[in-house]
């Protein structure tokens, strides 16, 4: 039997917290935002603050084997935009306070940066989306930017923290550089280890085994997180370059990029042993470490009669090495450190797989409706199983996706999104309707349905996570 556990350290601005990121098979459920208030405050003609406050309730349609302790939360979205002379400041953050769970808070900071730009160059410092792969968000991949992690199928992203410089030496040519010495991993979902047990507020987190069997005898599993020094997680370098060439009056663009950065997920060195001194339990000790990976790819964009086509090839190599300043773990090092554990009962072994994806998207915006057709294809070998101790299996192999949002009126629109993996037969459906009334309130009703027949699929752990959701928002 394989054990699996994935730890994610989360740091934000002046406060630091850490927890283990795992995944839990959740239930069918209903959750909704019962009420919310939007507000806007302007202190000056070039400075604005806006956001929304909401209360959301989560109710399950069945009783899962594992369930979280929370049932409702308060949400808050905060946005700031303004100018300070020639500089522009942008900030966006989201917060969740779990009301019935000691008021625990989840924090997400998609962006917060200061920028200066003119017709030839742009310089920005802070956390922002690195838009070098436009098809990344739809397929929920988090190799470049981070997934926010508030919702299972949410495609909102969090950016990278560092310095970005864009320079246009010619009207048809742009070069970009990204550099950072600060690694702030994805901030959600929140998971902790308490008294050897895994705790989480998120329904979208895969659970770890609570016991294992050895020679027909069941042994409980006790988890321990061996916390590293914060500097060993935070003080990590990133360096990337991008070039883009446009022609045909800006309707055509060819770009390429290469980026060397810490992986978004914290890697685990893990030790497991039969602890006869503590009630004959299996003890698993997780030691979080940061591994760099090399990202590189090509992207081609073309506008054809109102249709925007984006095609790309992206590769992630966790085994690449760029010198001692960019530390990459090797399999030999892990083996020498006794971090490889094998027995007839379970195995702990890291899988550092190179991933190559080809993808293409066609987007159409006609005013009264927006539509997109998407395809993604895994071109590399995939040997990771869905219960891999160190990492999840790939999310997609050969998948089609289609999304349509239609506006019947300015006040009423519907959206449908369908994704189907030809290799694994996964089917993911999302539908939503939105109605605005009194010019101050918006009602949203939607559903998310997941079908995953194969056990080795990434989505097999979420088969019971079909949801129907609603939200009611008041604007002021």
N, C-alpha and C positions, 0 to 999 in steps of 0.2 A: 504494500500500500504506500502511496506517496502522500507525504504531508506537504501542505503548501501554506506559505505565509509571506506577505509582502509589506514591508515597513516603509512609511513615508514620513519624512520629517518636514514640518511646515513652519515657516518663519515669515513674519510680516513686520516691517518697520521696527517699532520700538518694543514689540512684544514677541516672544518666542514661545512656541509650543511644539510638541512632538507627539506623534501617535503612529500606530501601525495601520497601514492601508491593506485591508483584506477585502473579500467579497462575500456577500451573504445571499443565499437563495431566499428571495422575499416572496410575499404573498400577492394575490390579486388584491387590489385596493382602490379606494376612492379618496382623493384629497382635493381640497379646494381652498381658495382664498376667499374668505367670507366678506372681508371688507378691506379697503385700503384708501389712503388719502395721498394725493399728489400735491406738492406745494412748489412754489417758485419764489425766490427772493433775489432781487437785483439791487446790489449796493452801488453800482455804477453802470454807466452805459456799456462798458466793455467787460463786465464781470457778472456772472449769473450762477446761482445755486438752485438745483432742482432735484427732486427725488420722489419716492413713494414709500408709504408705510402700509403693511398688509398683515392680516391675520389669516393663517392657513391651518386647516384641519385635515388630518389623515385618518381615514377609516378603511379597514381591511374587509374584503369580502369573504375571506376564509382565515383559518388559524394556522399559520406556518409552524414548522418545527422549531425554527429560530425566528425570533422577532425582537425588534428594538423596543425600548421602554417609552419612547416619546409618542405622542398622539397629535400634538399641535405645536405650532411655532409662530412667532412674529417675525416678519421680514421687513427689511429696510434697504432701499436703494438710494445712493447718494451720488450726485454728479456736480462737478464744479468745472466751469470753463471761464477763462478770462485772459486779459492781456495786461502785461506790465511793461509799458513802453513798447519796445520792439519784440518782446518775448511773449509767447503764448503758453498758458498753463492749462492742462487737461487732467481731470481726475474722475475715476469711476470706481465705485466700490459697492458691494452687496453684503448684507449681514442677515444671519438667522439666529434668533434666540429661541431655544427649545424650552417652552414654558413648563412642561411637566418633568424636566430632567435637570434640576439644579441650575436652570437658566444658562445652560451651556451655549456658547456662541460659535457659529461658523462664520468665517470671514473670507471674502473673495475680493481681490483687487485686480480687475482686468487691465486697468491702465492708470498710471499717474506719472506724468512727465512734463518737462519744460522744454520748449523748442524755440529755435530761431531759424527763419528761412527767408530767402529772397528768390529771385528768378533762377539763380544758378546753383544754390546749395541749400541744404537743410541740416541742422544739427539739433539733436534731441538727447536729453538725459533723463533716465527714469525707467519705468516699467510700461511697455507698450507692445501691441501685437506686431510681430514681424511678418509682414504680408508677402512672404517669398514663395508661398504655396497656397494659392487661392482655393484649391479643392480640399484642403485639409479639414476645414470645419465641418463640411457636410458629412464626411465619413467618420467623424468623431475621433480622428486620429490625433495623438498628442506627442508626436515626435519633435515637432518644431516649437509650437506654442503649447500651452497647457489647456486641457479641458477644465471648465469651472467645477464640475462635479456635483452641482446641486440637484440635478435630475439625471436619470439614467440616459435619456435620449436628448438631453439638452446640448445644443451645439455652441453655446456661448464659450468664448475662450478667454484665457488670461495670458498676458504677454510676458516677454523676457525683460529682465532688469539689466540695464547697461547703457552704453553710449552708441547712438547710431548717427552716421554721417553719410548724407547723400550729396553727390556732386555731379553736375551736368556740364561737362566740358564742351558738349555740342548739343544742339537742340534735339538731336535724335539719339543721343547716347547718355546713359546715366550709370555711374558706379556707386556702390554702397558698401560701407564698412560697419560691422557691429563688433564691439569689444565690451567685455565685462570682466570684473574680478569679484562678482557677487552672485551667488547662486541662491535664488529663492524658489524652492520647488512649488508644485501645485499645492493649493491650500485646502483642498477638499477631496473626498469626504473625510470627516473626522472619525478616527478610530483610536481606541486606547486599549492598553492591557492592564487590567486590575485584578490582583490576586490570582494571576495565572490564567485569567479568562479574558476573552476578547469582547470589548464593549464598543458599540457604535450607535450613532443617531440616524444613520442612513439606511434606508431599505435597499439601496442599490450597491451594497457591498457584499462580495462573496465571502461566505463563512469558512472558517478553518475547522478541521476535525476536532472534536472534543475528546475522542478516544480512538484507540487502535487495538487490533487483536494480534496477539503473539501466541502461537501454538494453542489456538482456540480459547485463549483467555483475554478478556478485555482489560486494557490499561488506560486510565485517564491521561490526558495530555496537559501538561502545565507549561505555559508560555512565559518566557522571560525576555525582556527587551534590554539589551546591553547598550546603554546610551553612549554615543561617541561625543567628543568635544564638538561644540557648535562650530568652531572654526573649521573643523574637518569637513563639515557639510556646506558651510556658507562660502568660505574663501576658495572659490574655484573659478578658473578662467574660462572665458569663451572668446572665440575669434571667428569672424565670418566675413565673406566677400560676396557681392552680387553685382552682375552687370546686366544691363537691359538695353536693347537696341530697338527703336521704333521706326516705322516708315508708313507710307500710304496714309499720310495726314493723321498719324496716330492711331489708325485702325488695326495696325499689325504690330506685334511686339514679340521678340524672342529674348529670353533671359536665361541665365544660369546662376547657380549659387553653390557655395561650399561653406559649411559652418561646423566648427568643432566646439562642442559644448557638453556640459554634464547631461546625462540622461534625465528625463523628467521624473522617472521613478527611481527611488533609492534601491540599490542592489542589496542583497542579503548574503552575508556569510552566516551559515547556520550550523549549530551543533545539536545533536539529539542523542540521548542516552537513557537507559533504564535506571531510574533513580530508586534504588531499593531502600534508601534511608528515609524516603517520604512516601510511605504507603504504596510502594511498588508502582510508581507512576512513570510515564515517559516525559522527560523534561526537554523542551526545545528552546535553545538560546539563540536569539537573532541578533546579529551584529551588523547594523546598517553601515554601508559604505557608498561612496559616490563613484560612478564609472562614467568616463567620457565616451561619446560616440561621434562619428563623423557623418554629417548629413550633406548630401550633394544631389543636385538635380537640374533638370531642364524644364522650361515652361514656355509654351507658345500660346499667344492670345490673338484672336482674330474676330473683328466685328463684321458680320455678313448680314446686311439688310435688317438690322435691329436685333440680330441674334449674336450673342457674345459666346464664342467658343474658347474654352481653356483646356489645353491638353498638356500633360506633364509626365515626367519620369522622375521618381524620387527614391533615393537609396539611403538606408541607415546602417552603418557598420559599427557595432560596439567593440570591435577588435582593433580598430585603427590606432596608430601610435604617432604622436607628434612631439616626442621628446619628454623629458622629465617634468617640465612645467605643466604638462597635461597628462596626469596619471591615468593609465588604463590598466585594469587588472588582467592578468593572464591566467589561463587555466592551470599552468604549471605552478604559479604562485599559490593558487587556492589549494591545490593538491598538497603542496609542501606544508601548508599551514593547517593541514588536516580538516579542511572545510568541505571535503567530499566525504559523504557518509553513505555507505551501502550495506545493506543486510538483506536477508531473505524476506523481510517484512516491509521495509520501506526504504526509499532512496532520497537523498538530498544531493542534487548535482546541478550546478549552474549551466544554463544554456545561453550562450552568447551568439545568437543567430543574426546573420546579415539579412535585412529585409529590403526587397526591391518592389516597388509598386509603379504600375502605369495607370493613368487615370485620364478621363476626359469628361467635360461638362459642357452642355449647351444651355444658355440662359436667355430667356425672352421676357421682356417687360413691355406690355402694351397699354399700360395705364390702368385699364379695368381688370387686368389679370397679369400674374407673373408665373412663369413656368420654367422648370429646369429638368433636363434629362442627364443622368450621371452614370458612369461606369468606372469600376476600379478592378484591377487585375494584379494578383500577387504573382510576381515573376521569379521569386527565389524559393528555395526549399524551406519547408516549415516542419520542424520536428518536435516543437513544444506541444505538450498536451494541455488540456484545459485545467488540469490540477497540478501544473508544474509549480514546484515550491518557490522558485525564484522569479517567475514571470508568467503572465497569462499567455495563452495561445493567441495567434493573430486574430484580429477582429473580422477581417474579410478575406476571401480567397478570389472568387470571381462574382462580383455583385453588381446588379443594376439598381438604379434608384430613380424615382420620379417624384417631383413636387409641383403642386399647383395651388395657387392662391387666387381666388376669384372674388372681385368686388361687385356685388349686386347693386349696392348704393354706396355713398360715402360713409354710411353708418353700419353697413352689414357686409361681412365677407366670410368666406370659408376657405379652409386649407386642408389639403390631403397630401400625404407623403407615404410612399411605398418603397421598401427596399427588399431585394430578394437575392440571396447568394446561390448561384447555380451549383457550386461544389458541395455545399453543406445543407442546402434546402432551407436555410433560415429565411423566415418571412417576418418583416417588421412593418407595422402599419401605424401611422399617426394621423389623426384627423382632428380638426378644430374649427369651431365657429365663433365669430366675434361680432357683438352687436353693441353699438354706442347709442345711448339715449339721453335726452335732456342736455346734450352737449357737455355733460359733466361726468357721466358714468359709462363704464364699459363692462359688459358681461361676456365671459369666455367659457365655453364648454368644449371639452375635447376627450380623446381617448388614445391610449397607447396599447397595442396588442403585439405580442411576441410569440412566434412559433419556431422552435428549434428542435428538430427530431433527433439529431446526432449528439451523442454524449461528449464528443471531442470538440464541440463548437464552443467558441467564446460565449455565445448567447444562451447555451444550455442551462447555465446557472440562473438565468432570469426568465425562465419559461412561466413562472408563476407571478410575474410582475406586470400582468395586464392591469391597466388603470383607466379609470374614468375620472376626469378632473374638471373643476370649475373655479372661476375667479370672478370677483366683482370689484371693480376699481372705480373710485370716485376722484375726479380731477378738480383741483382748486387753483 
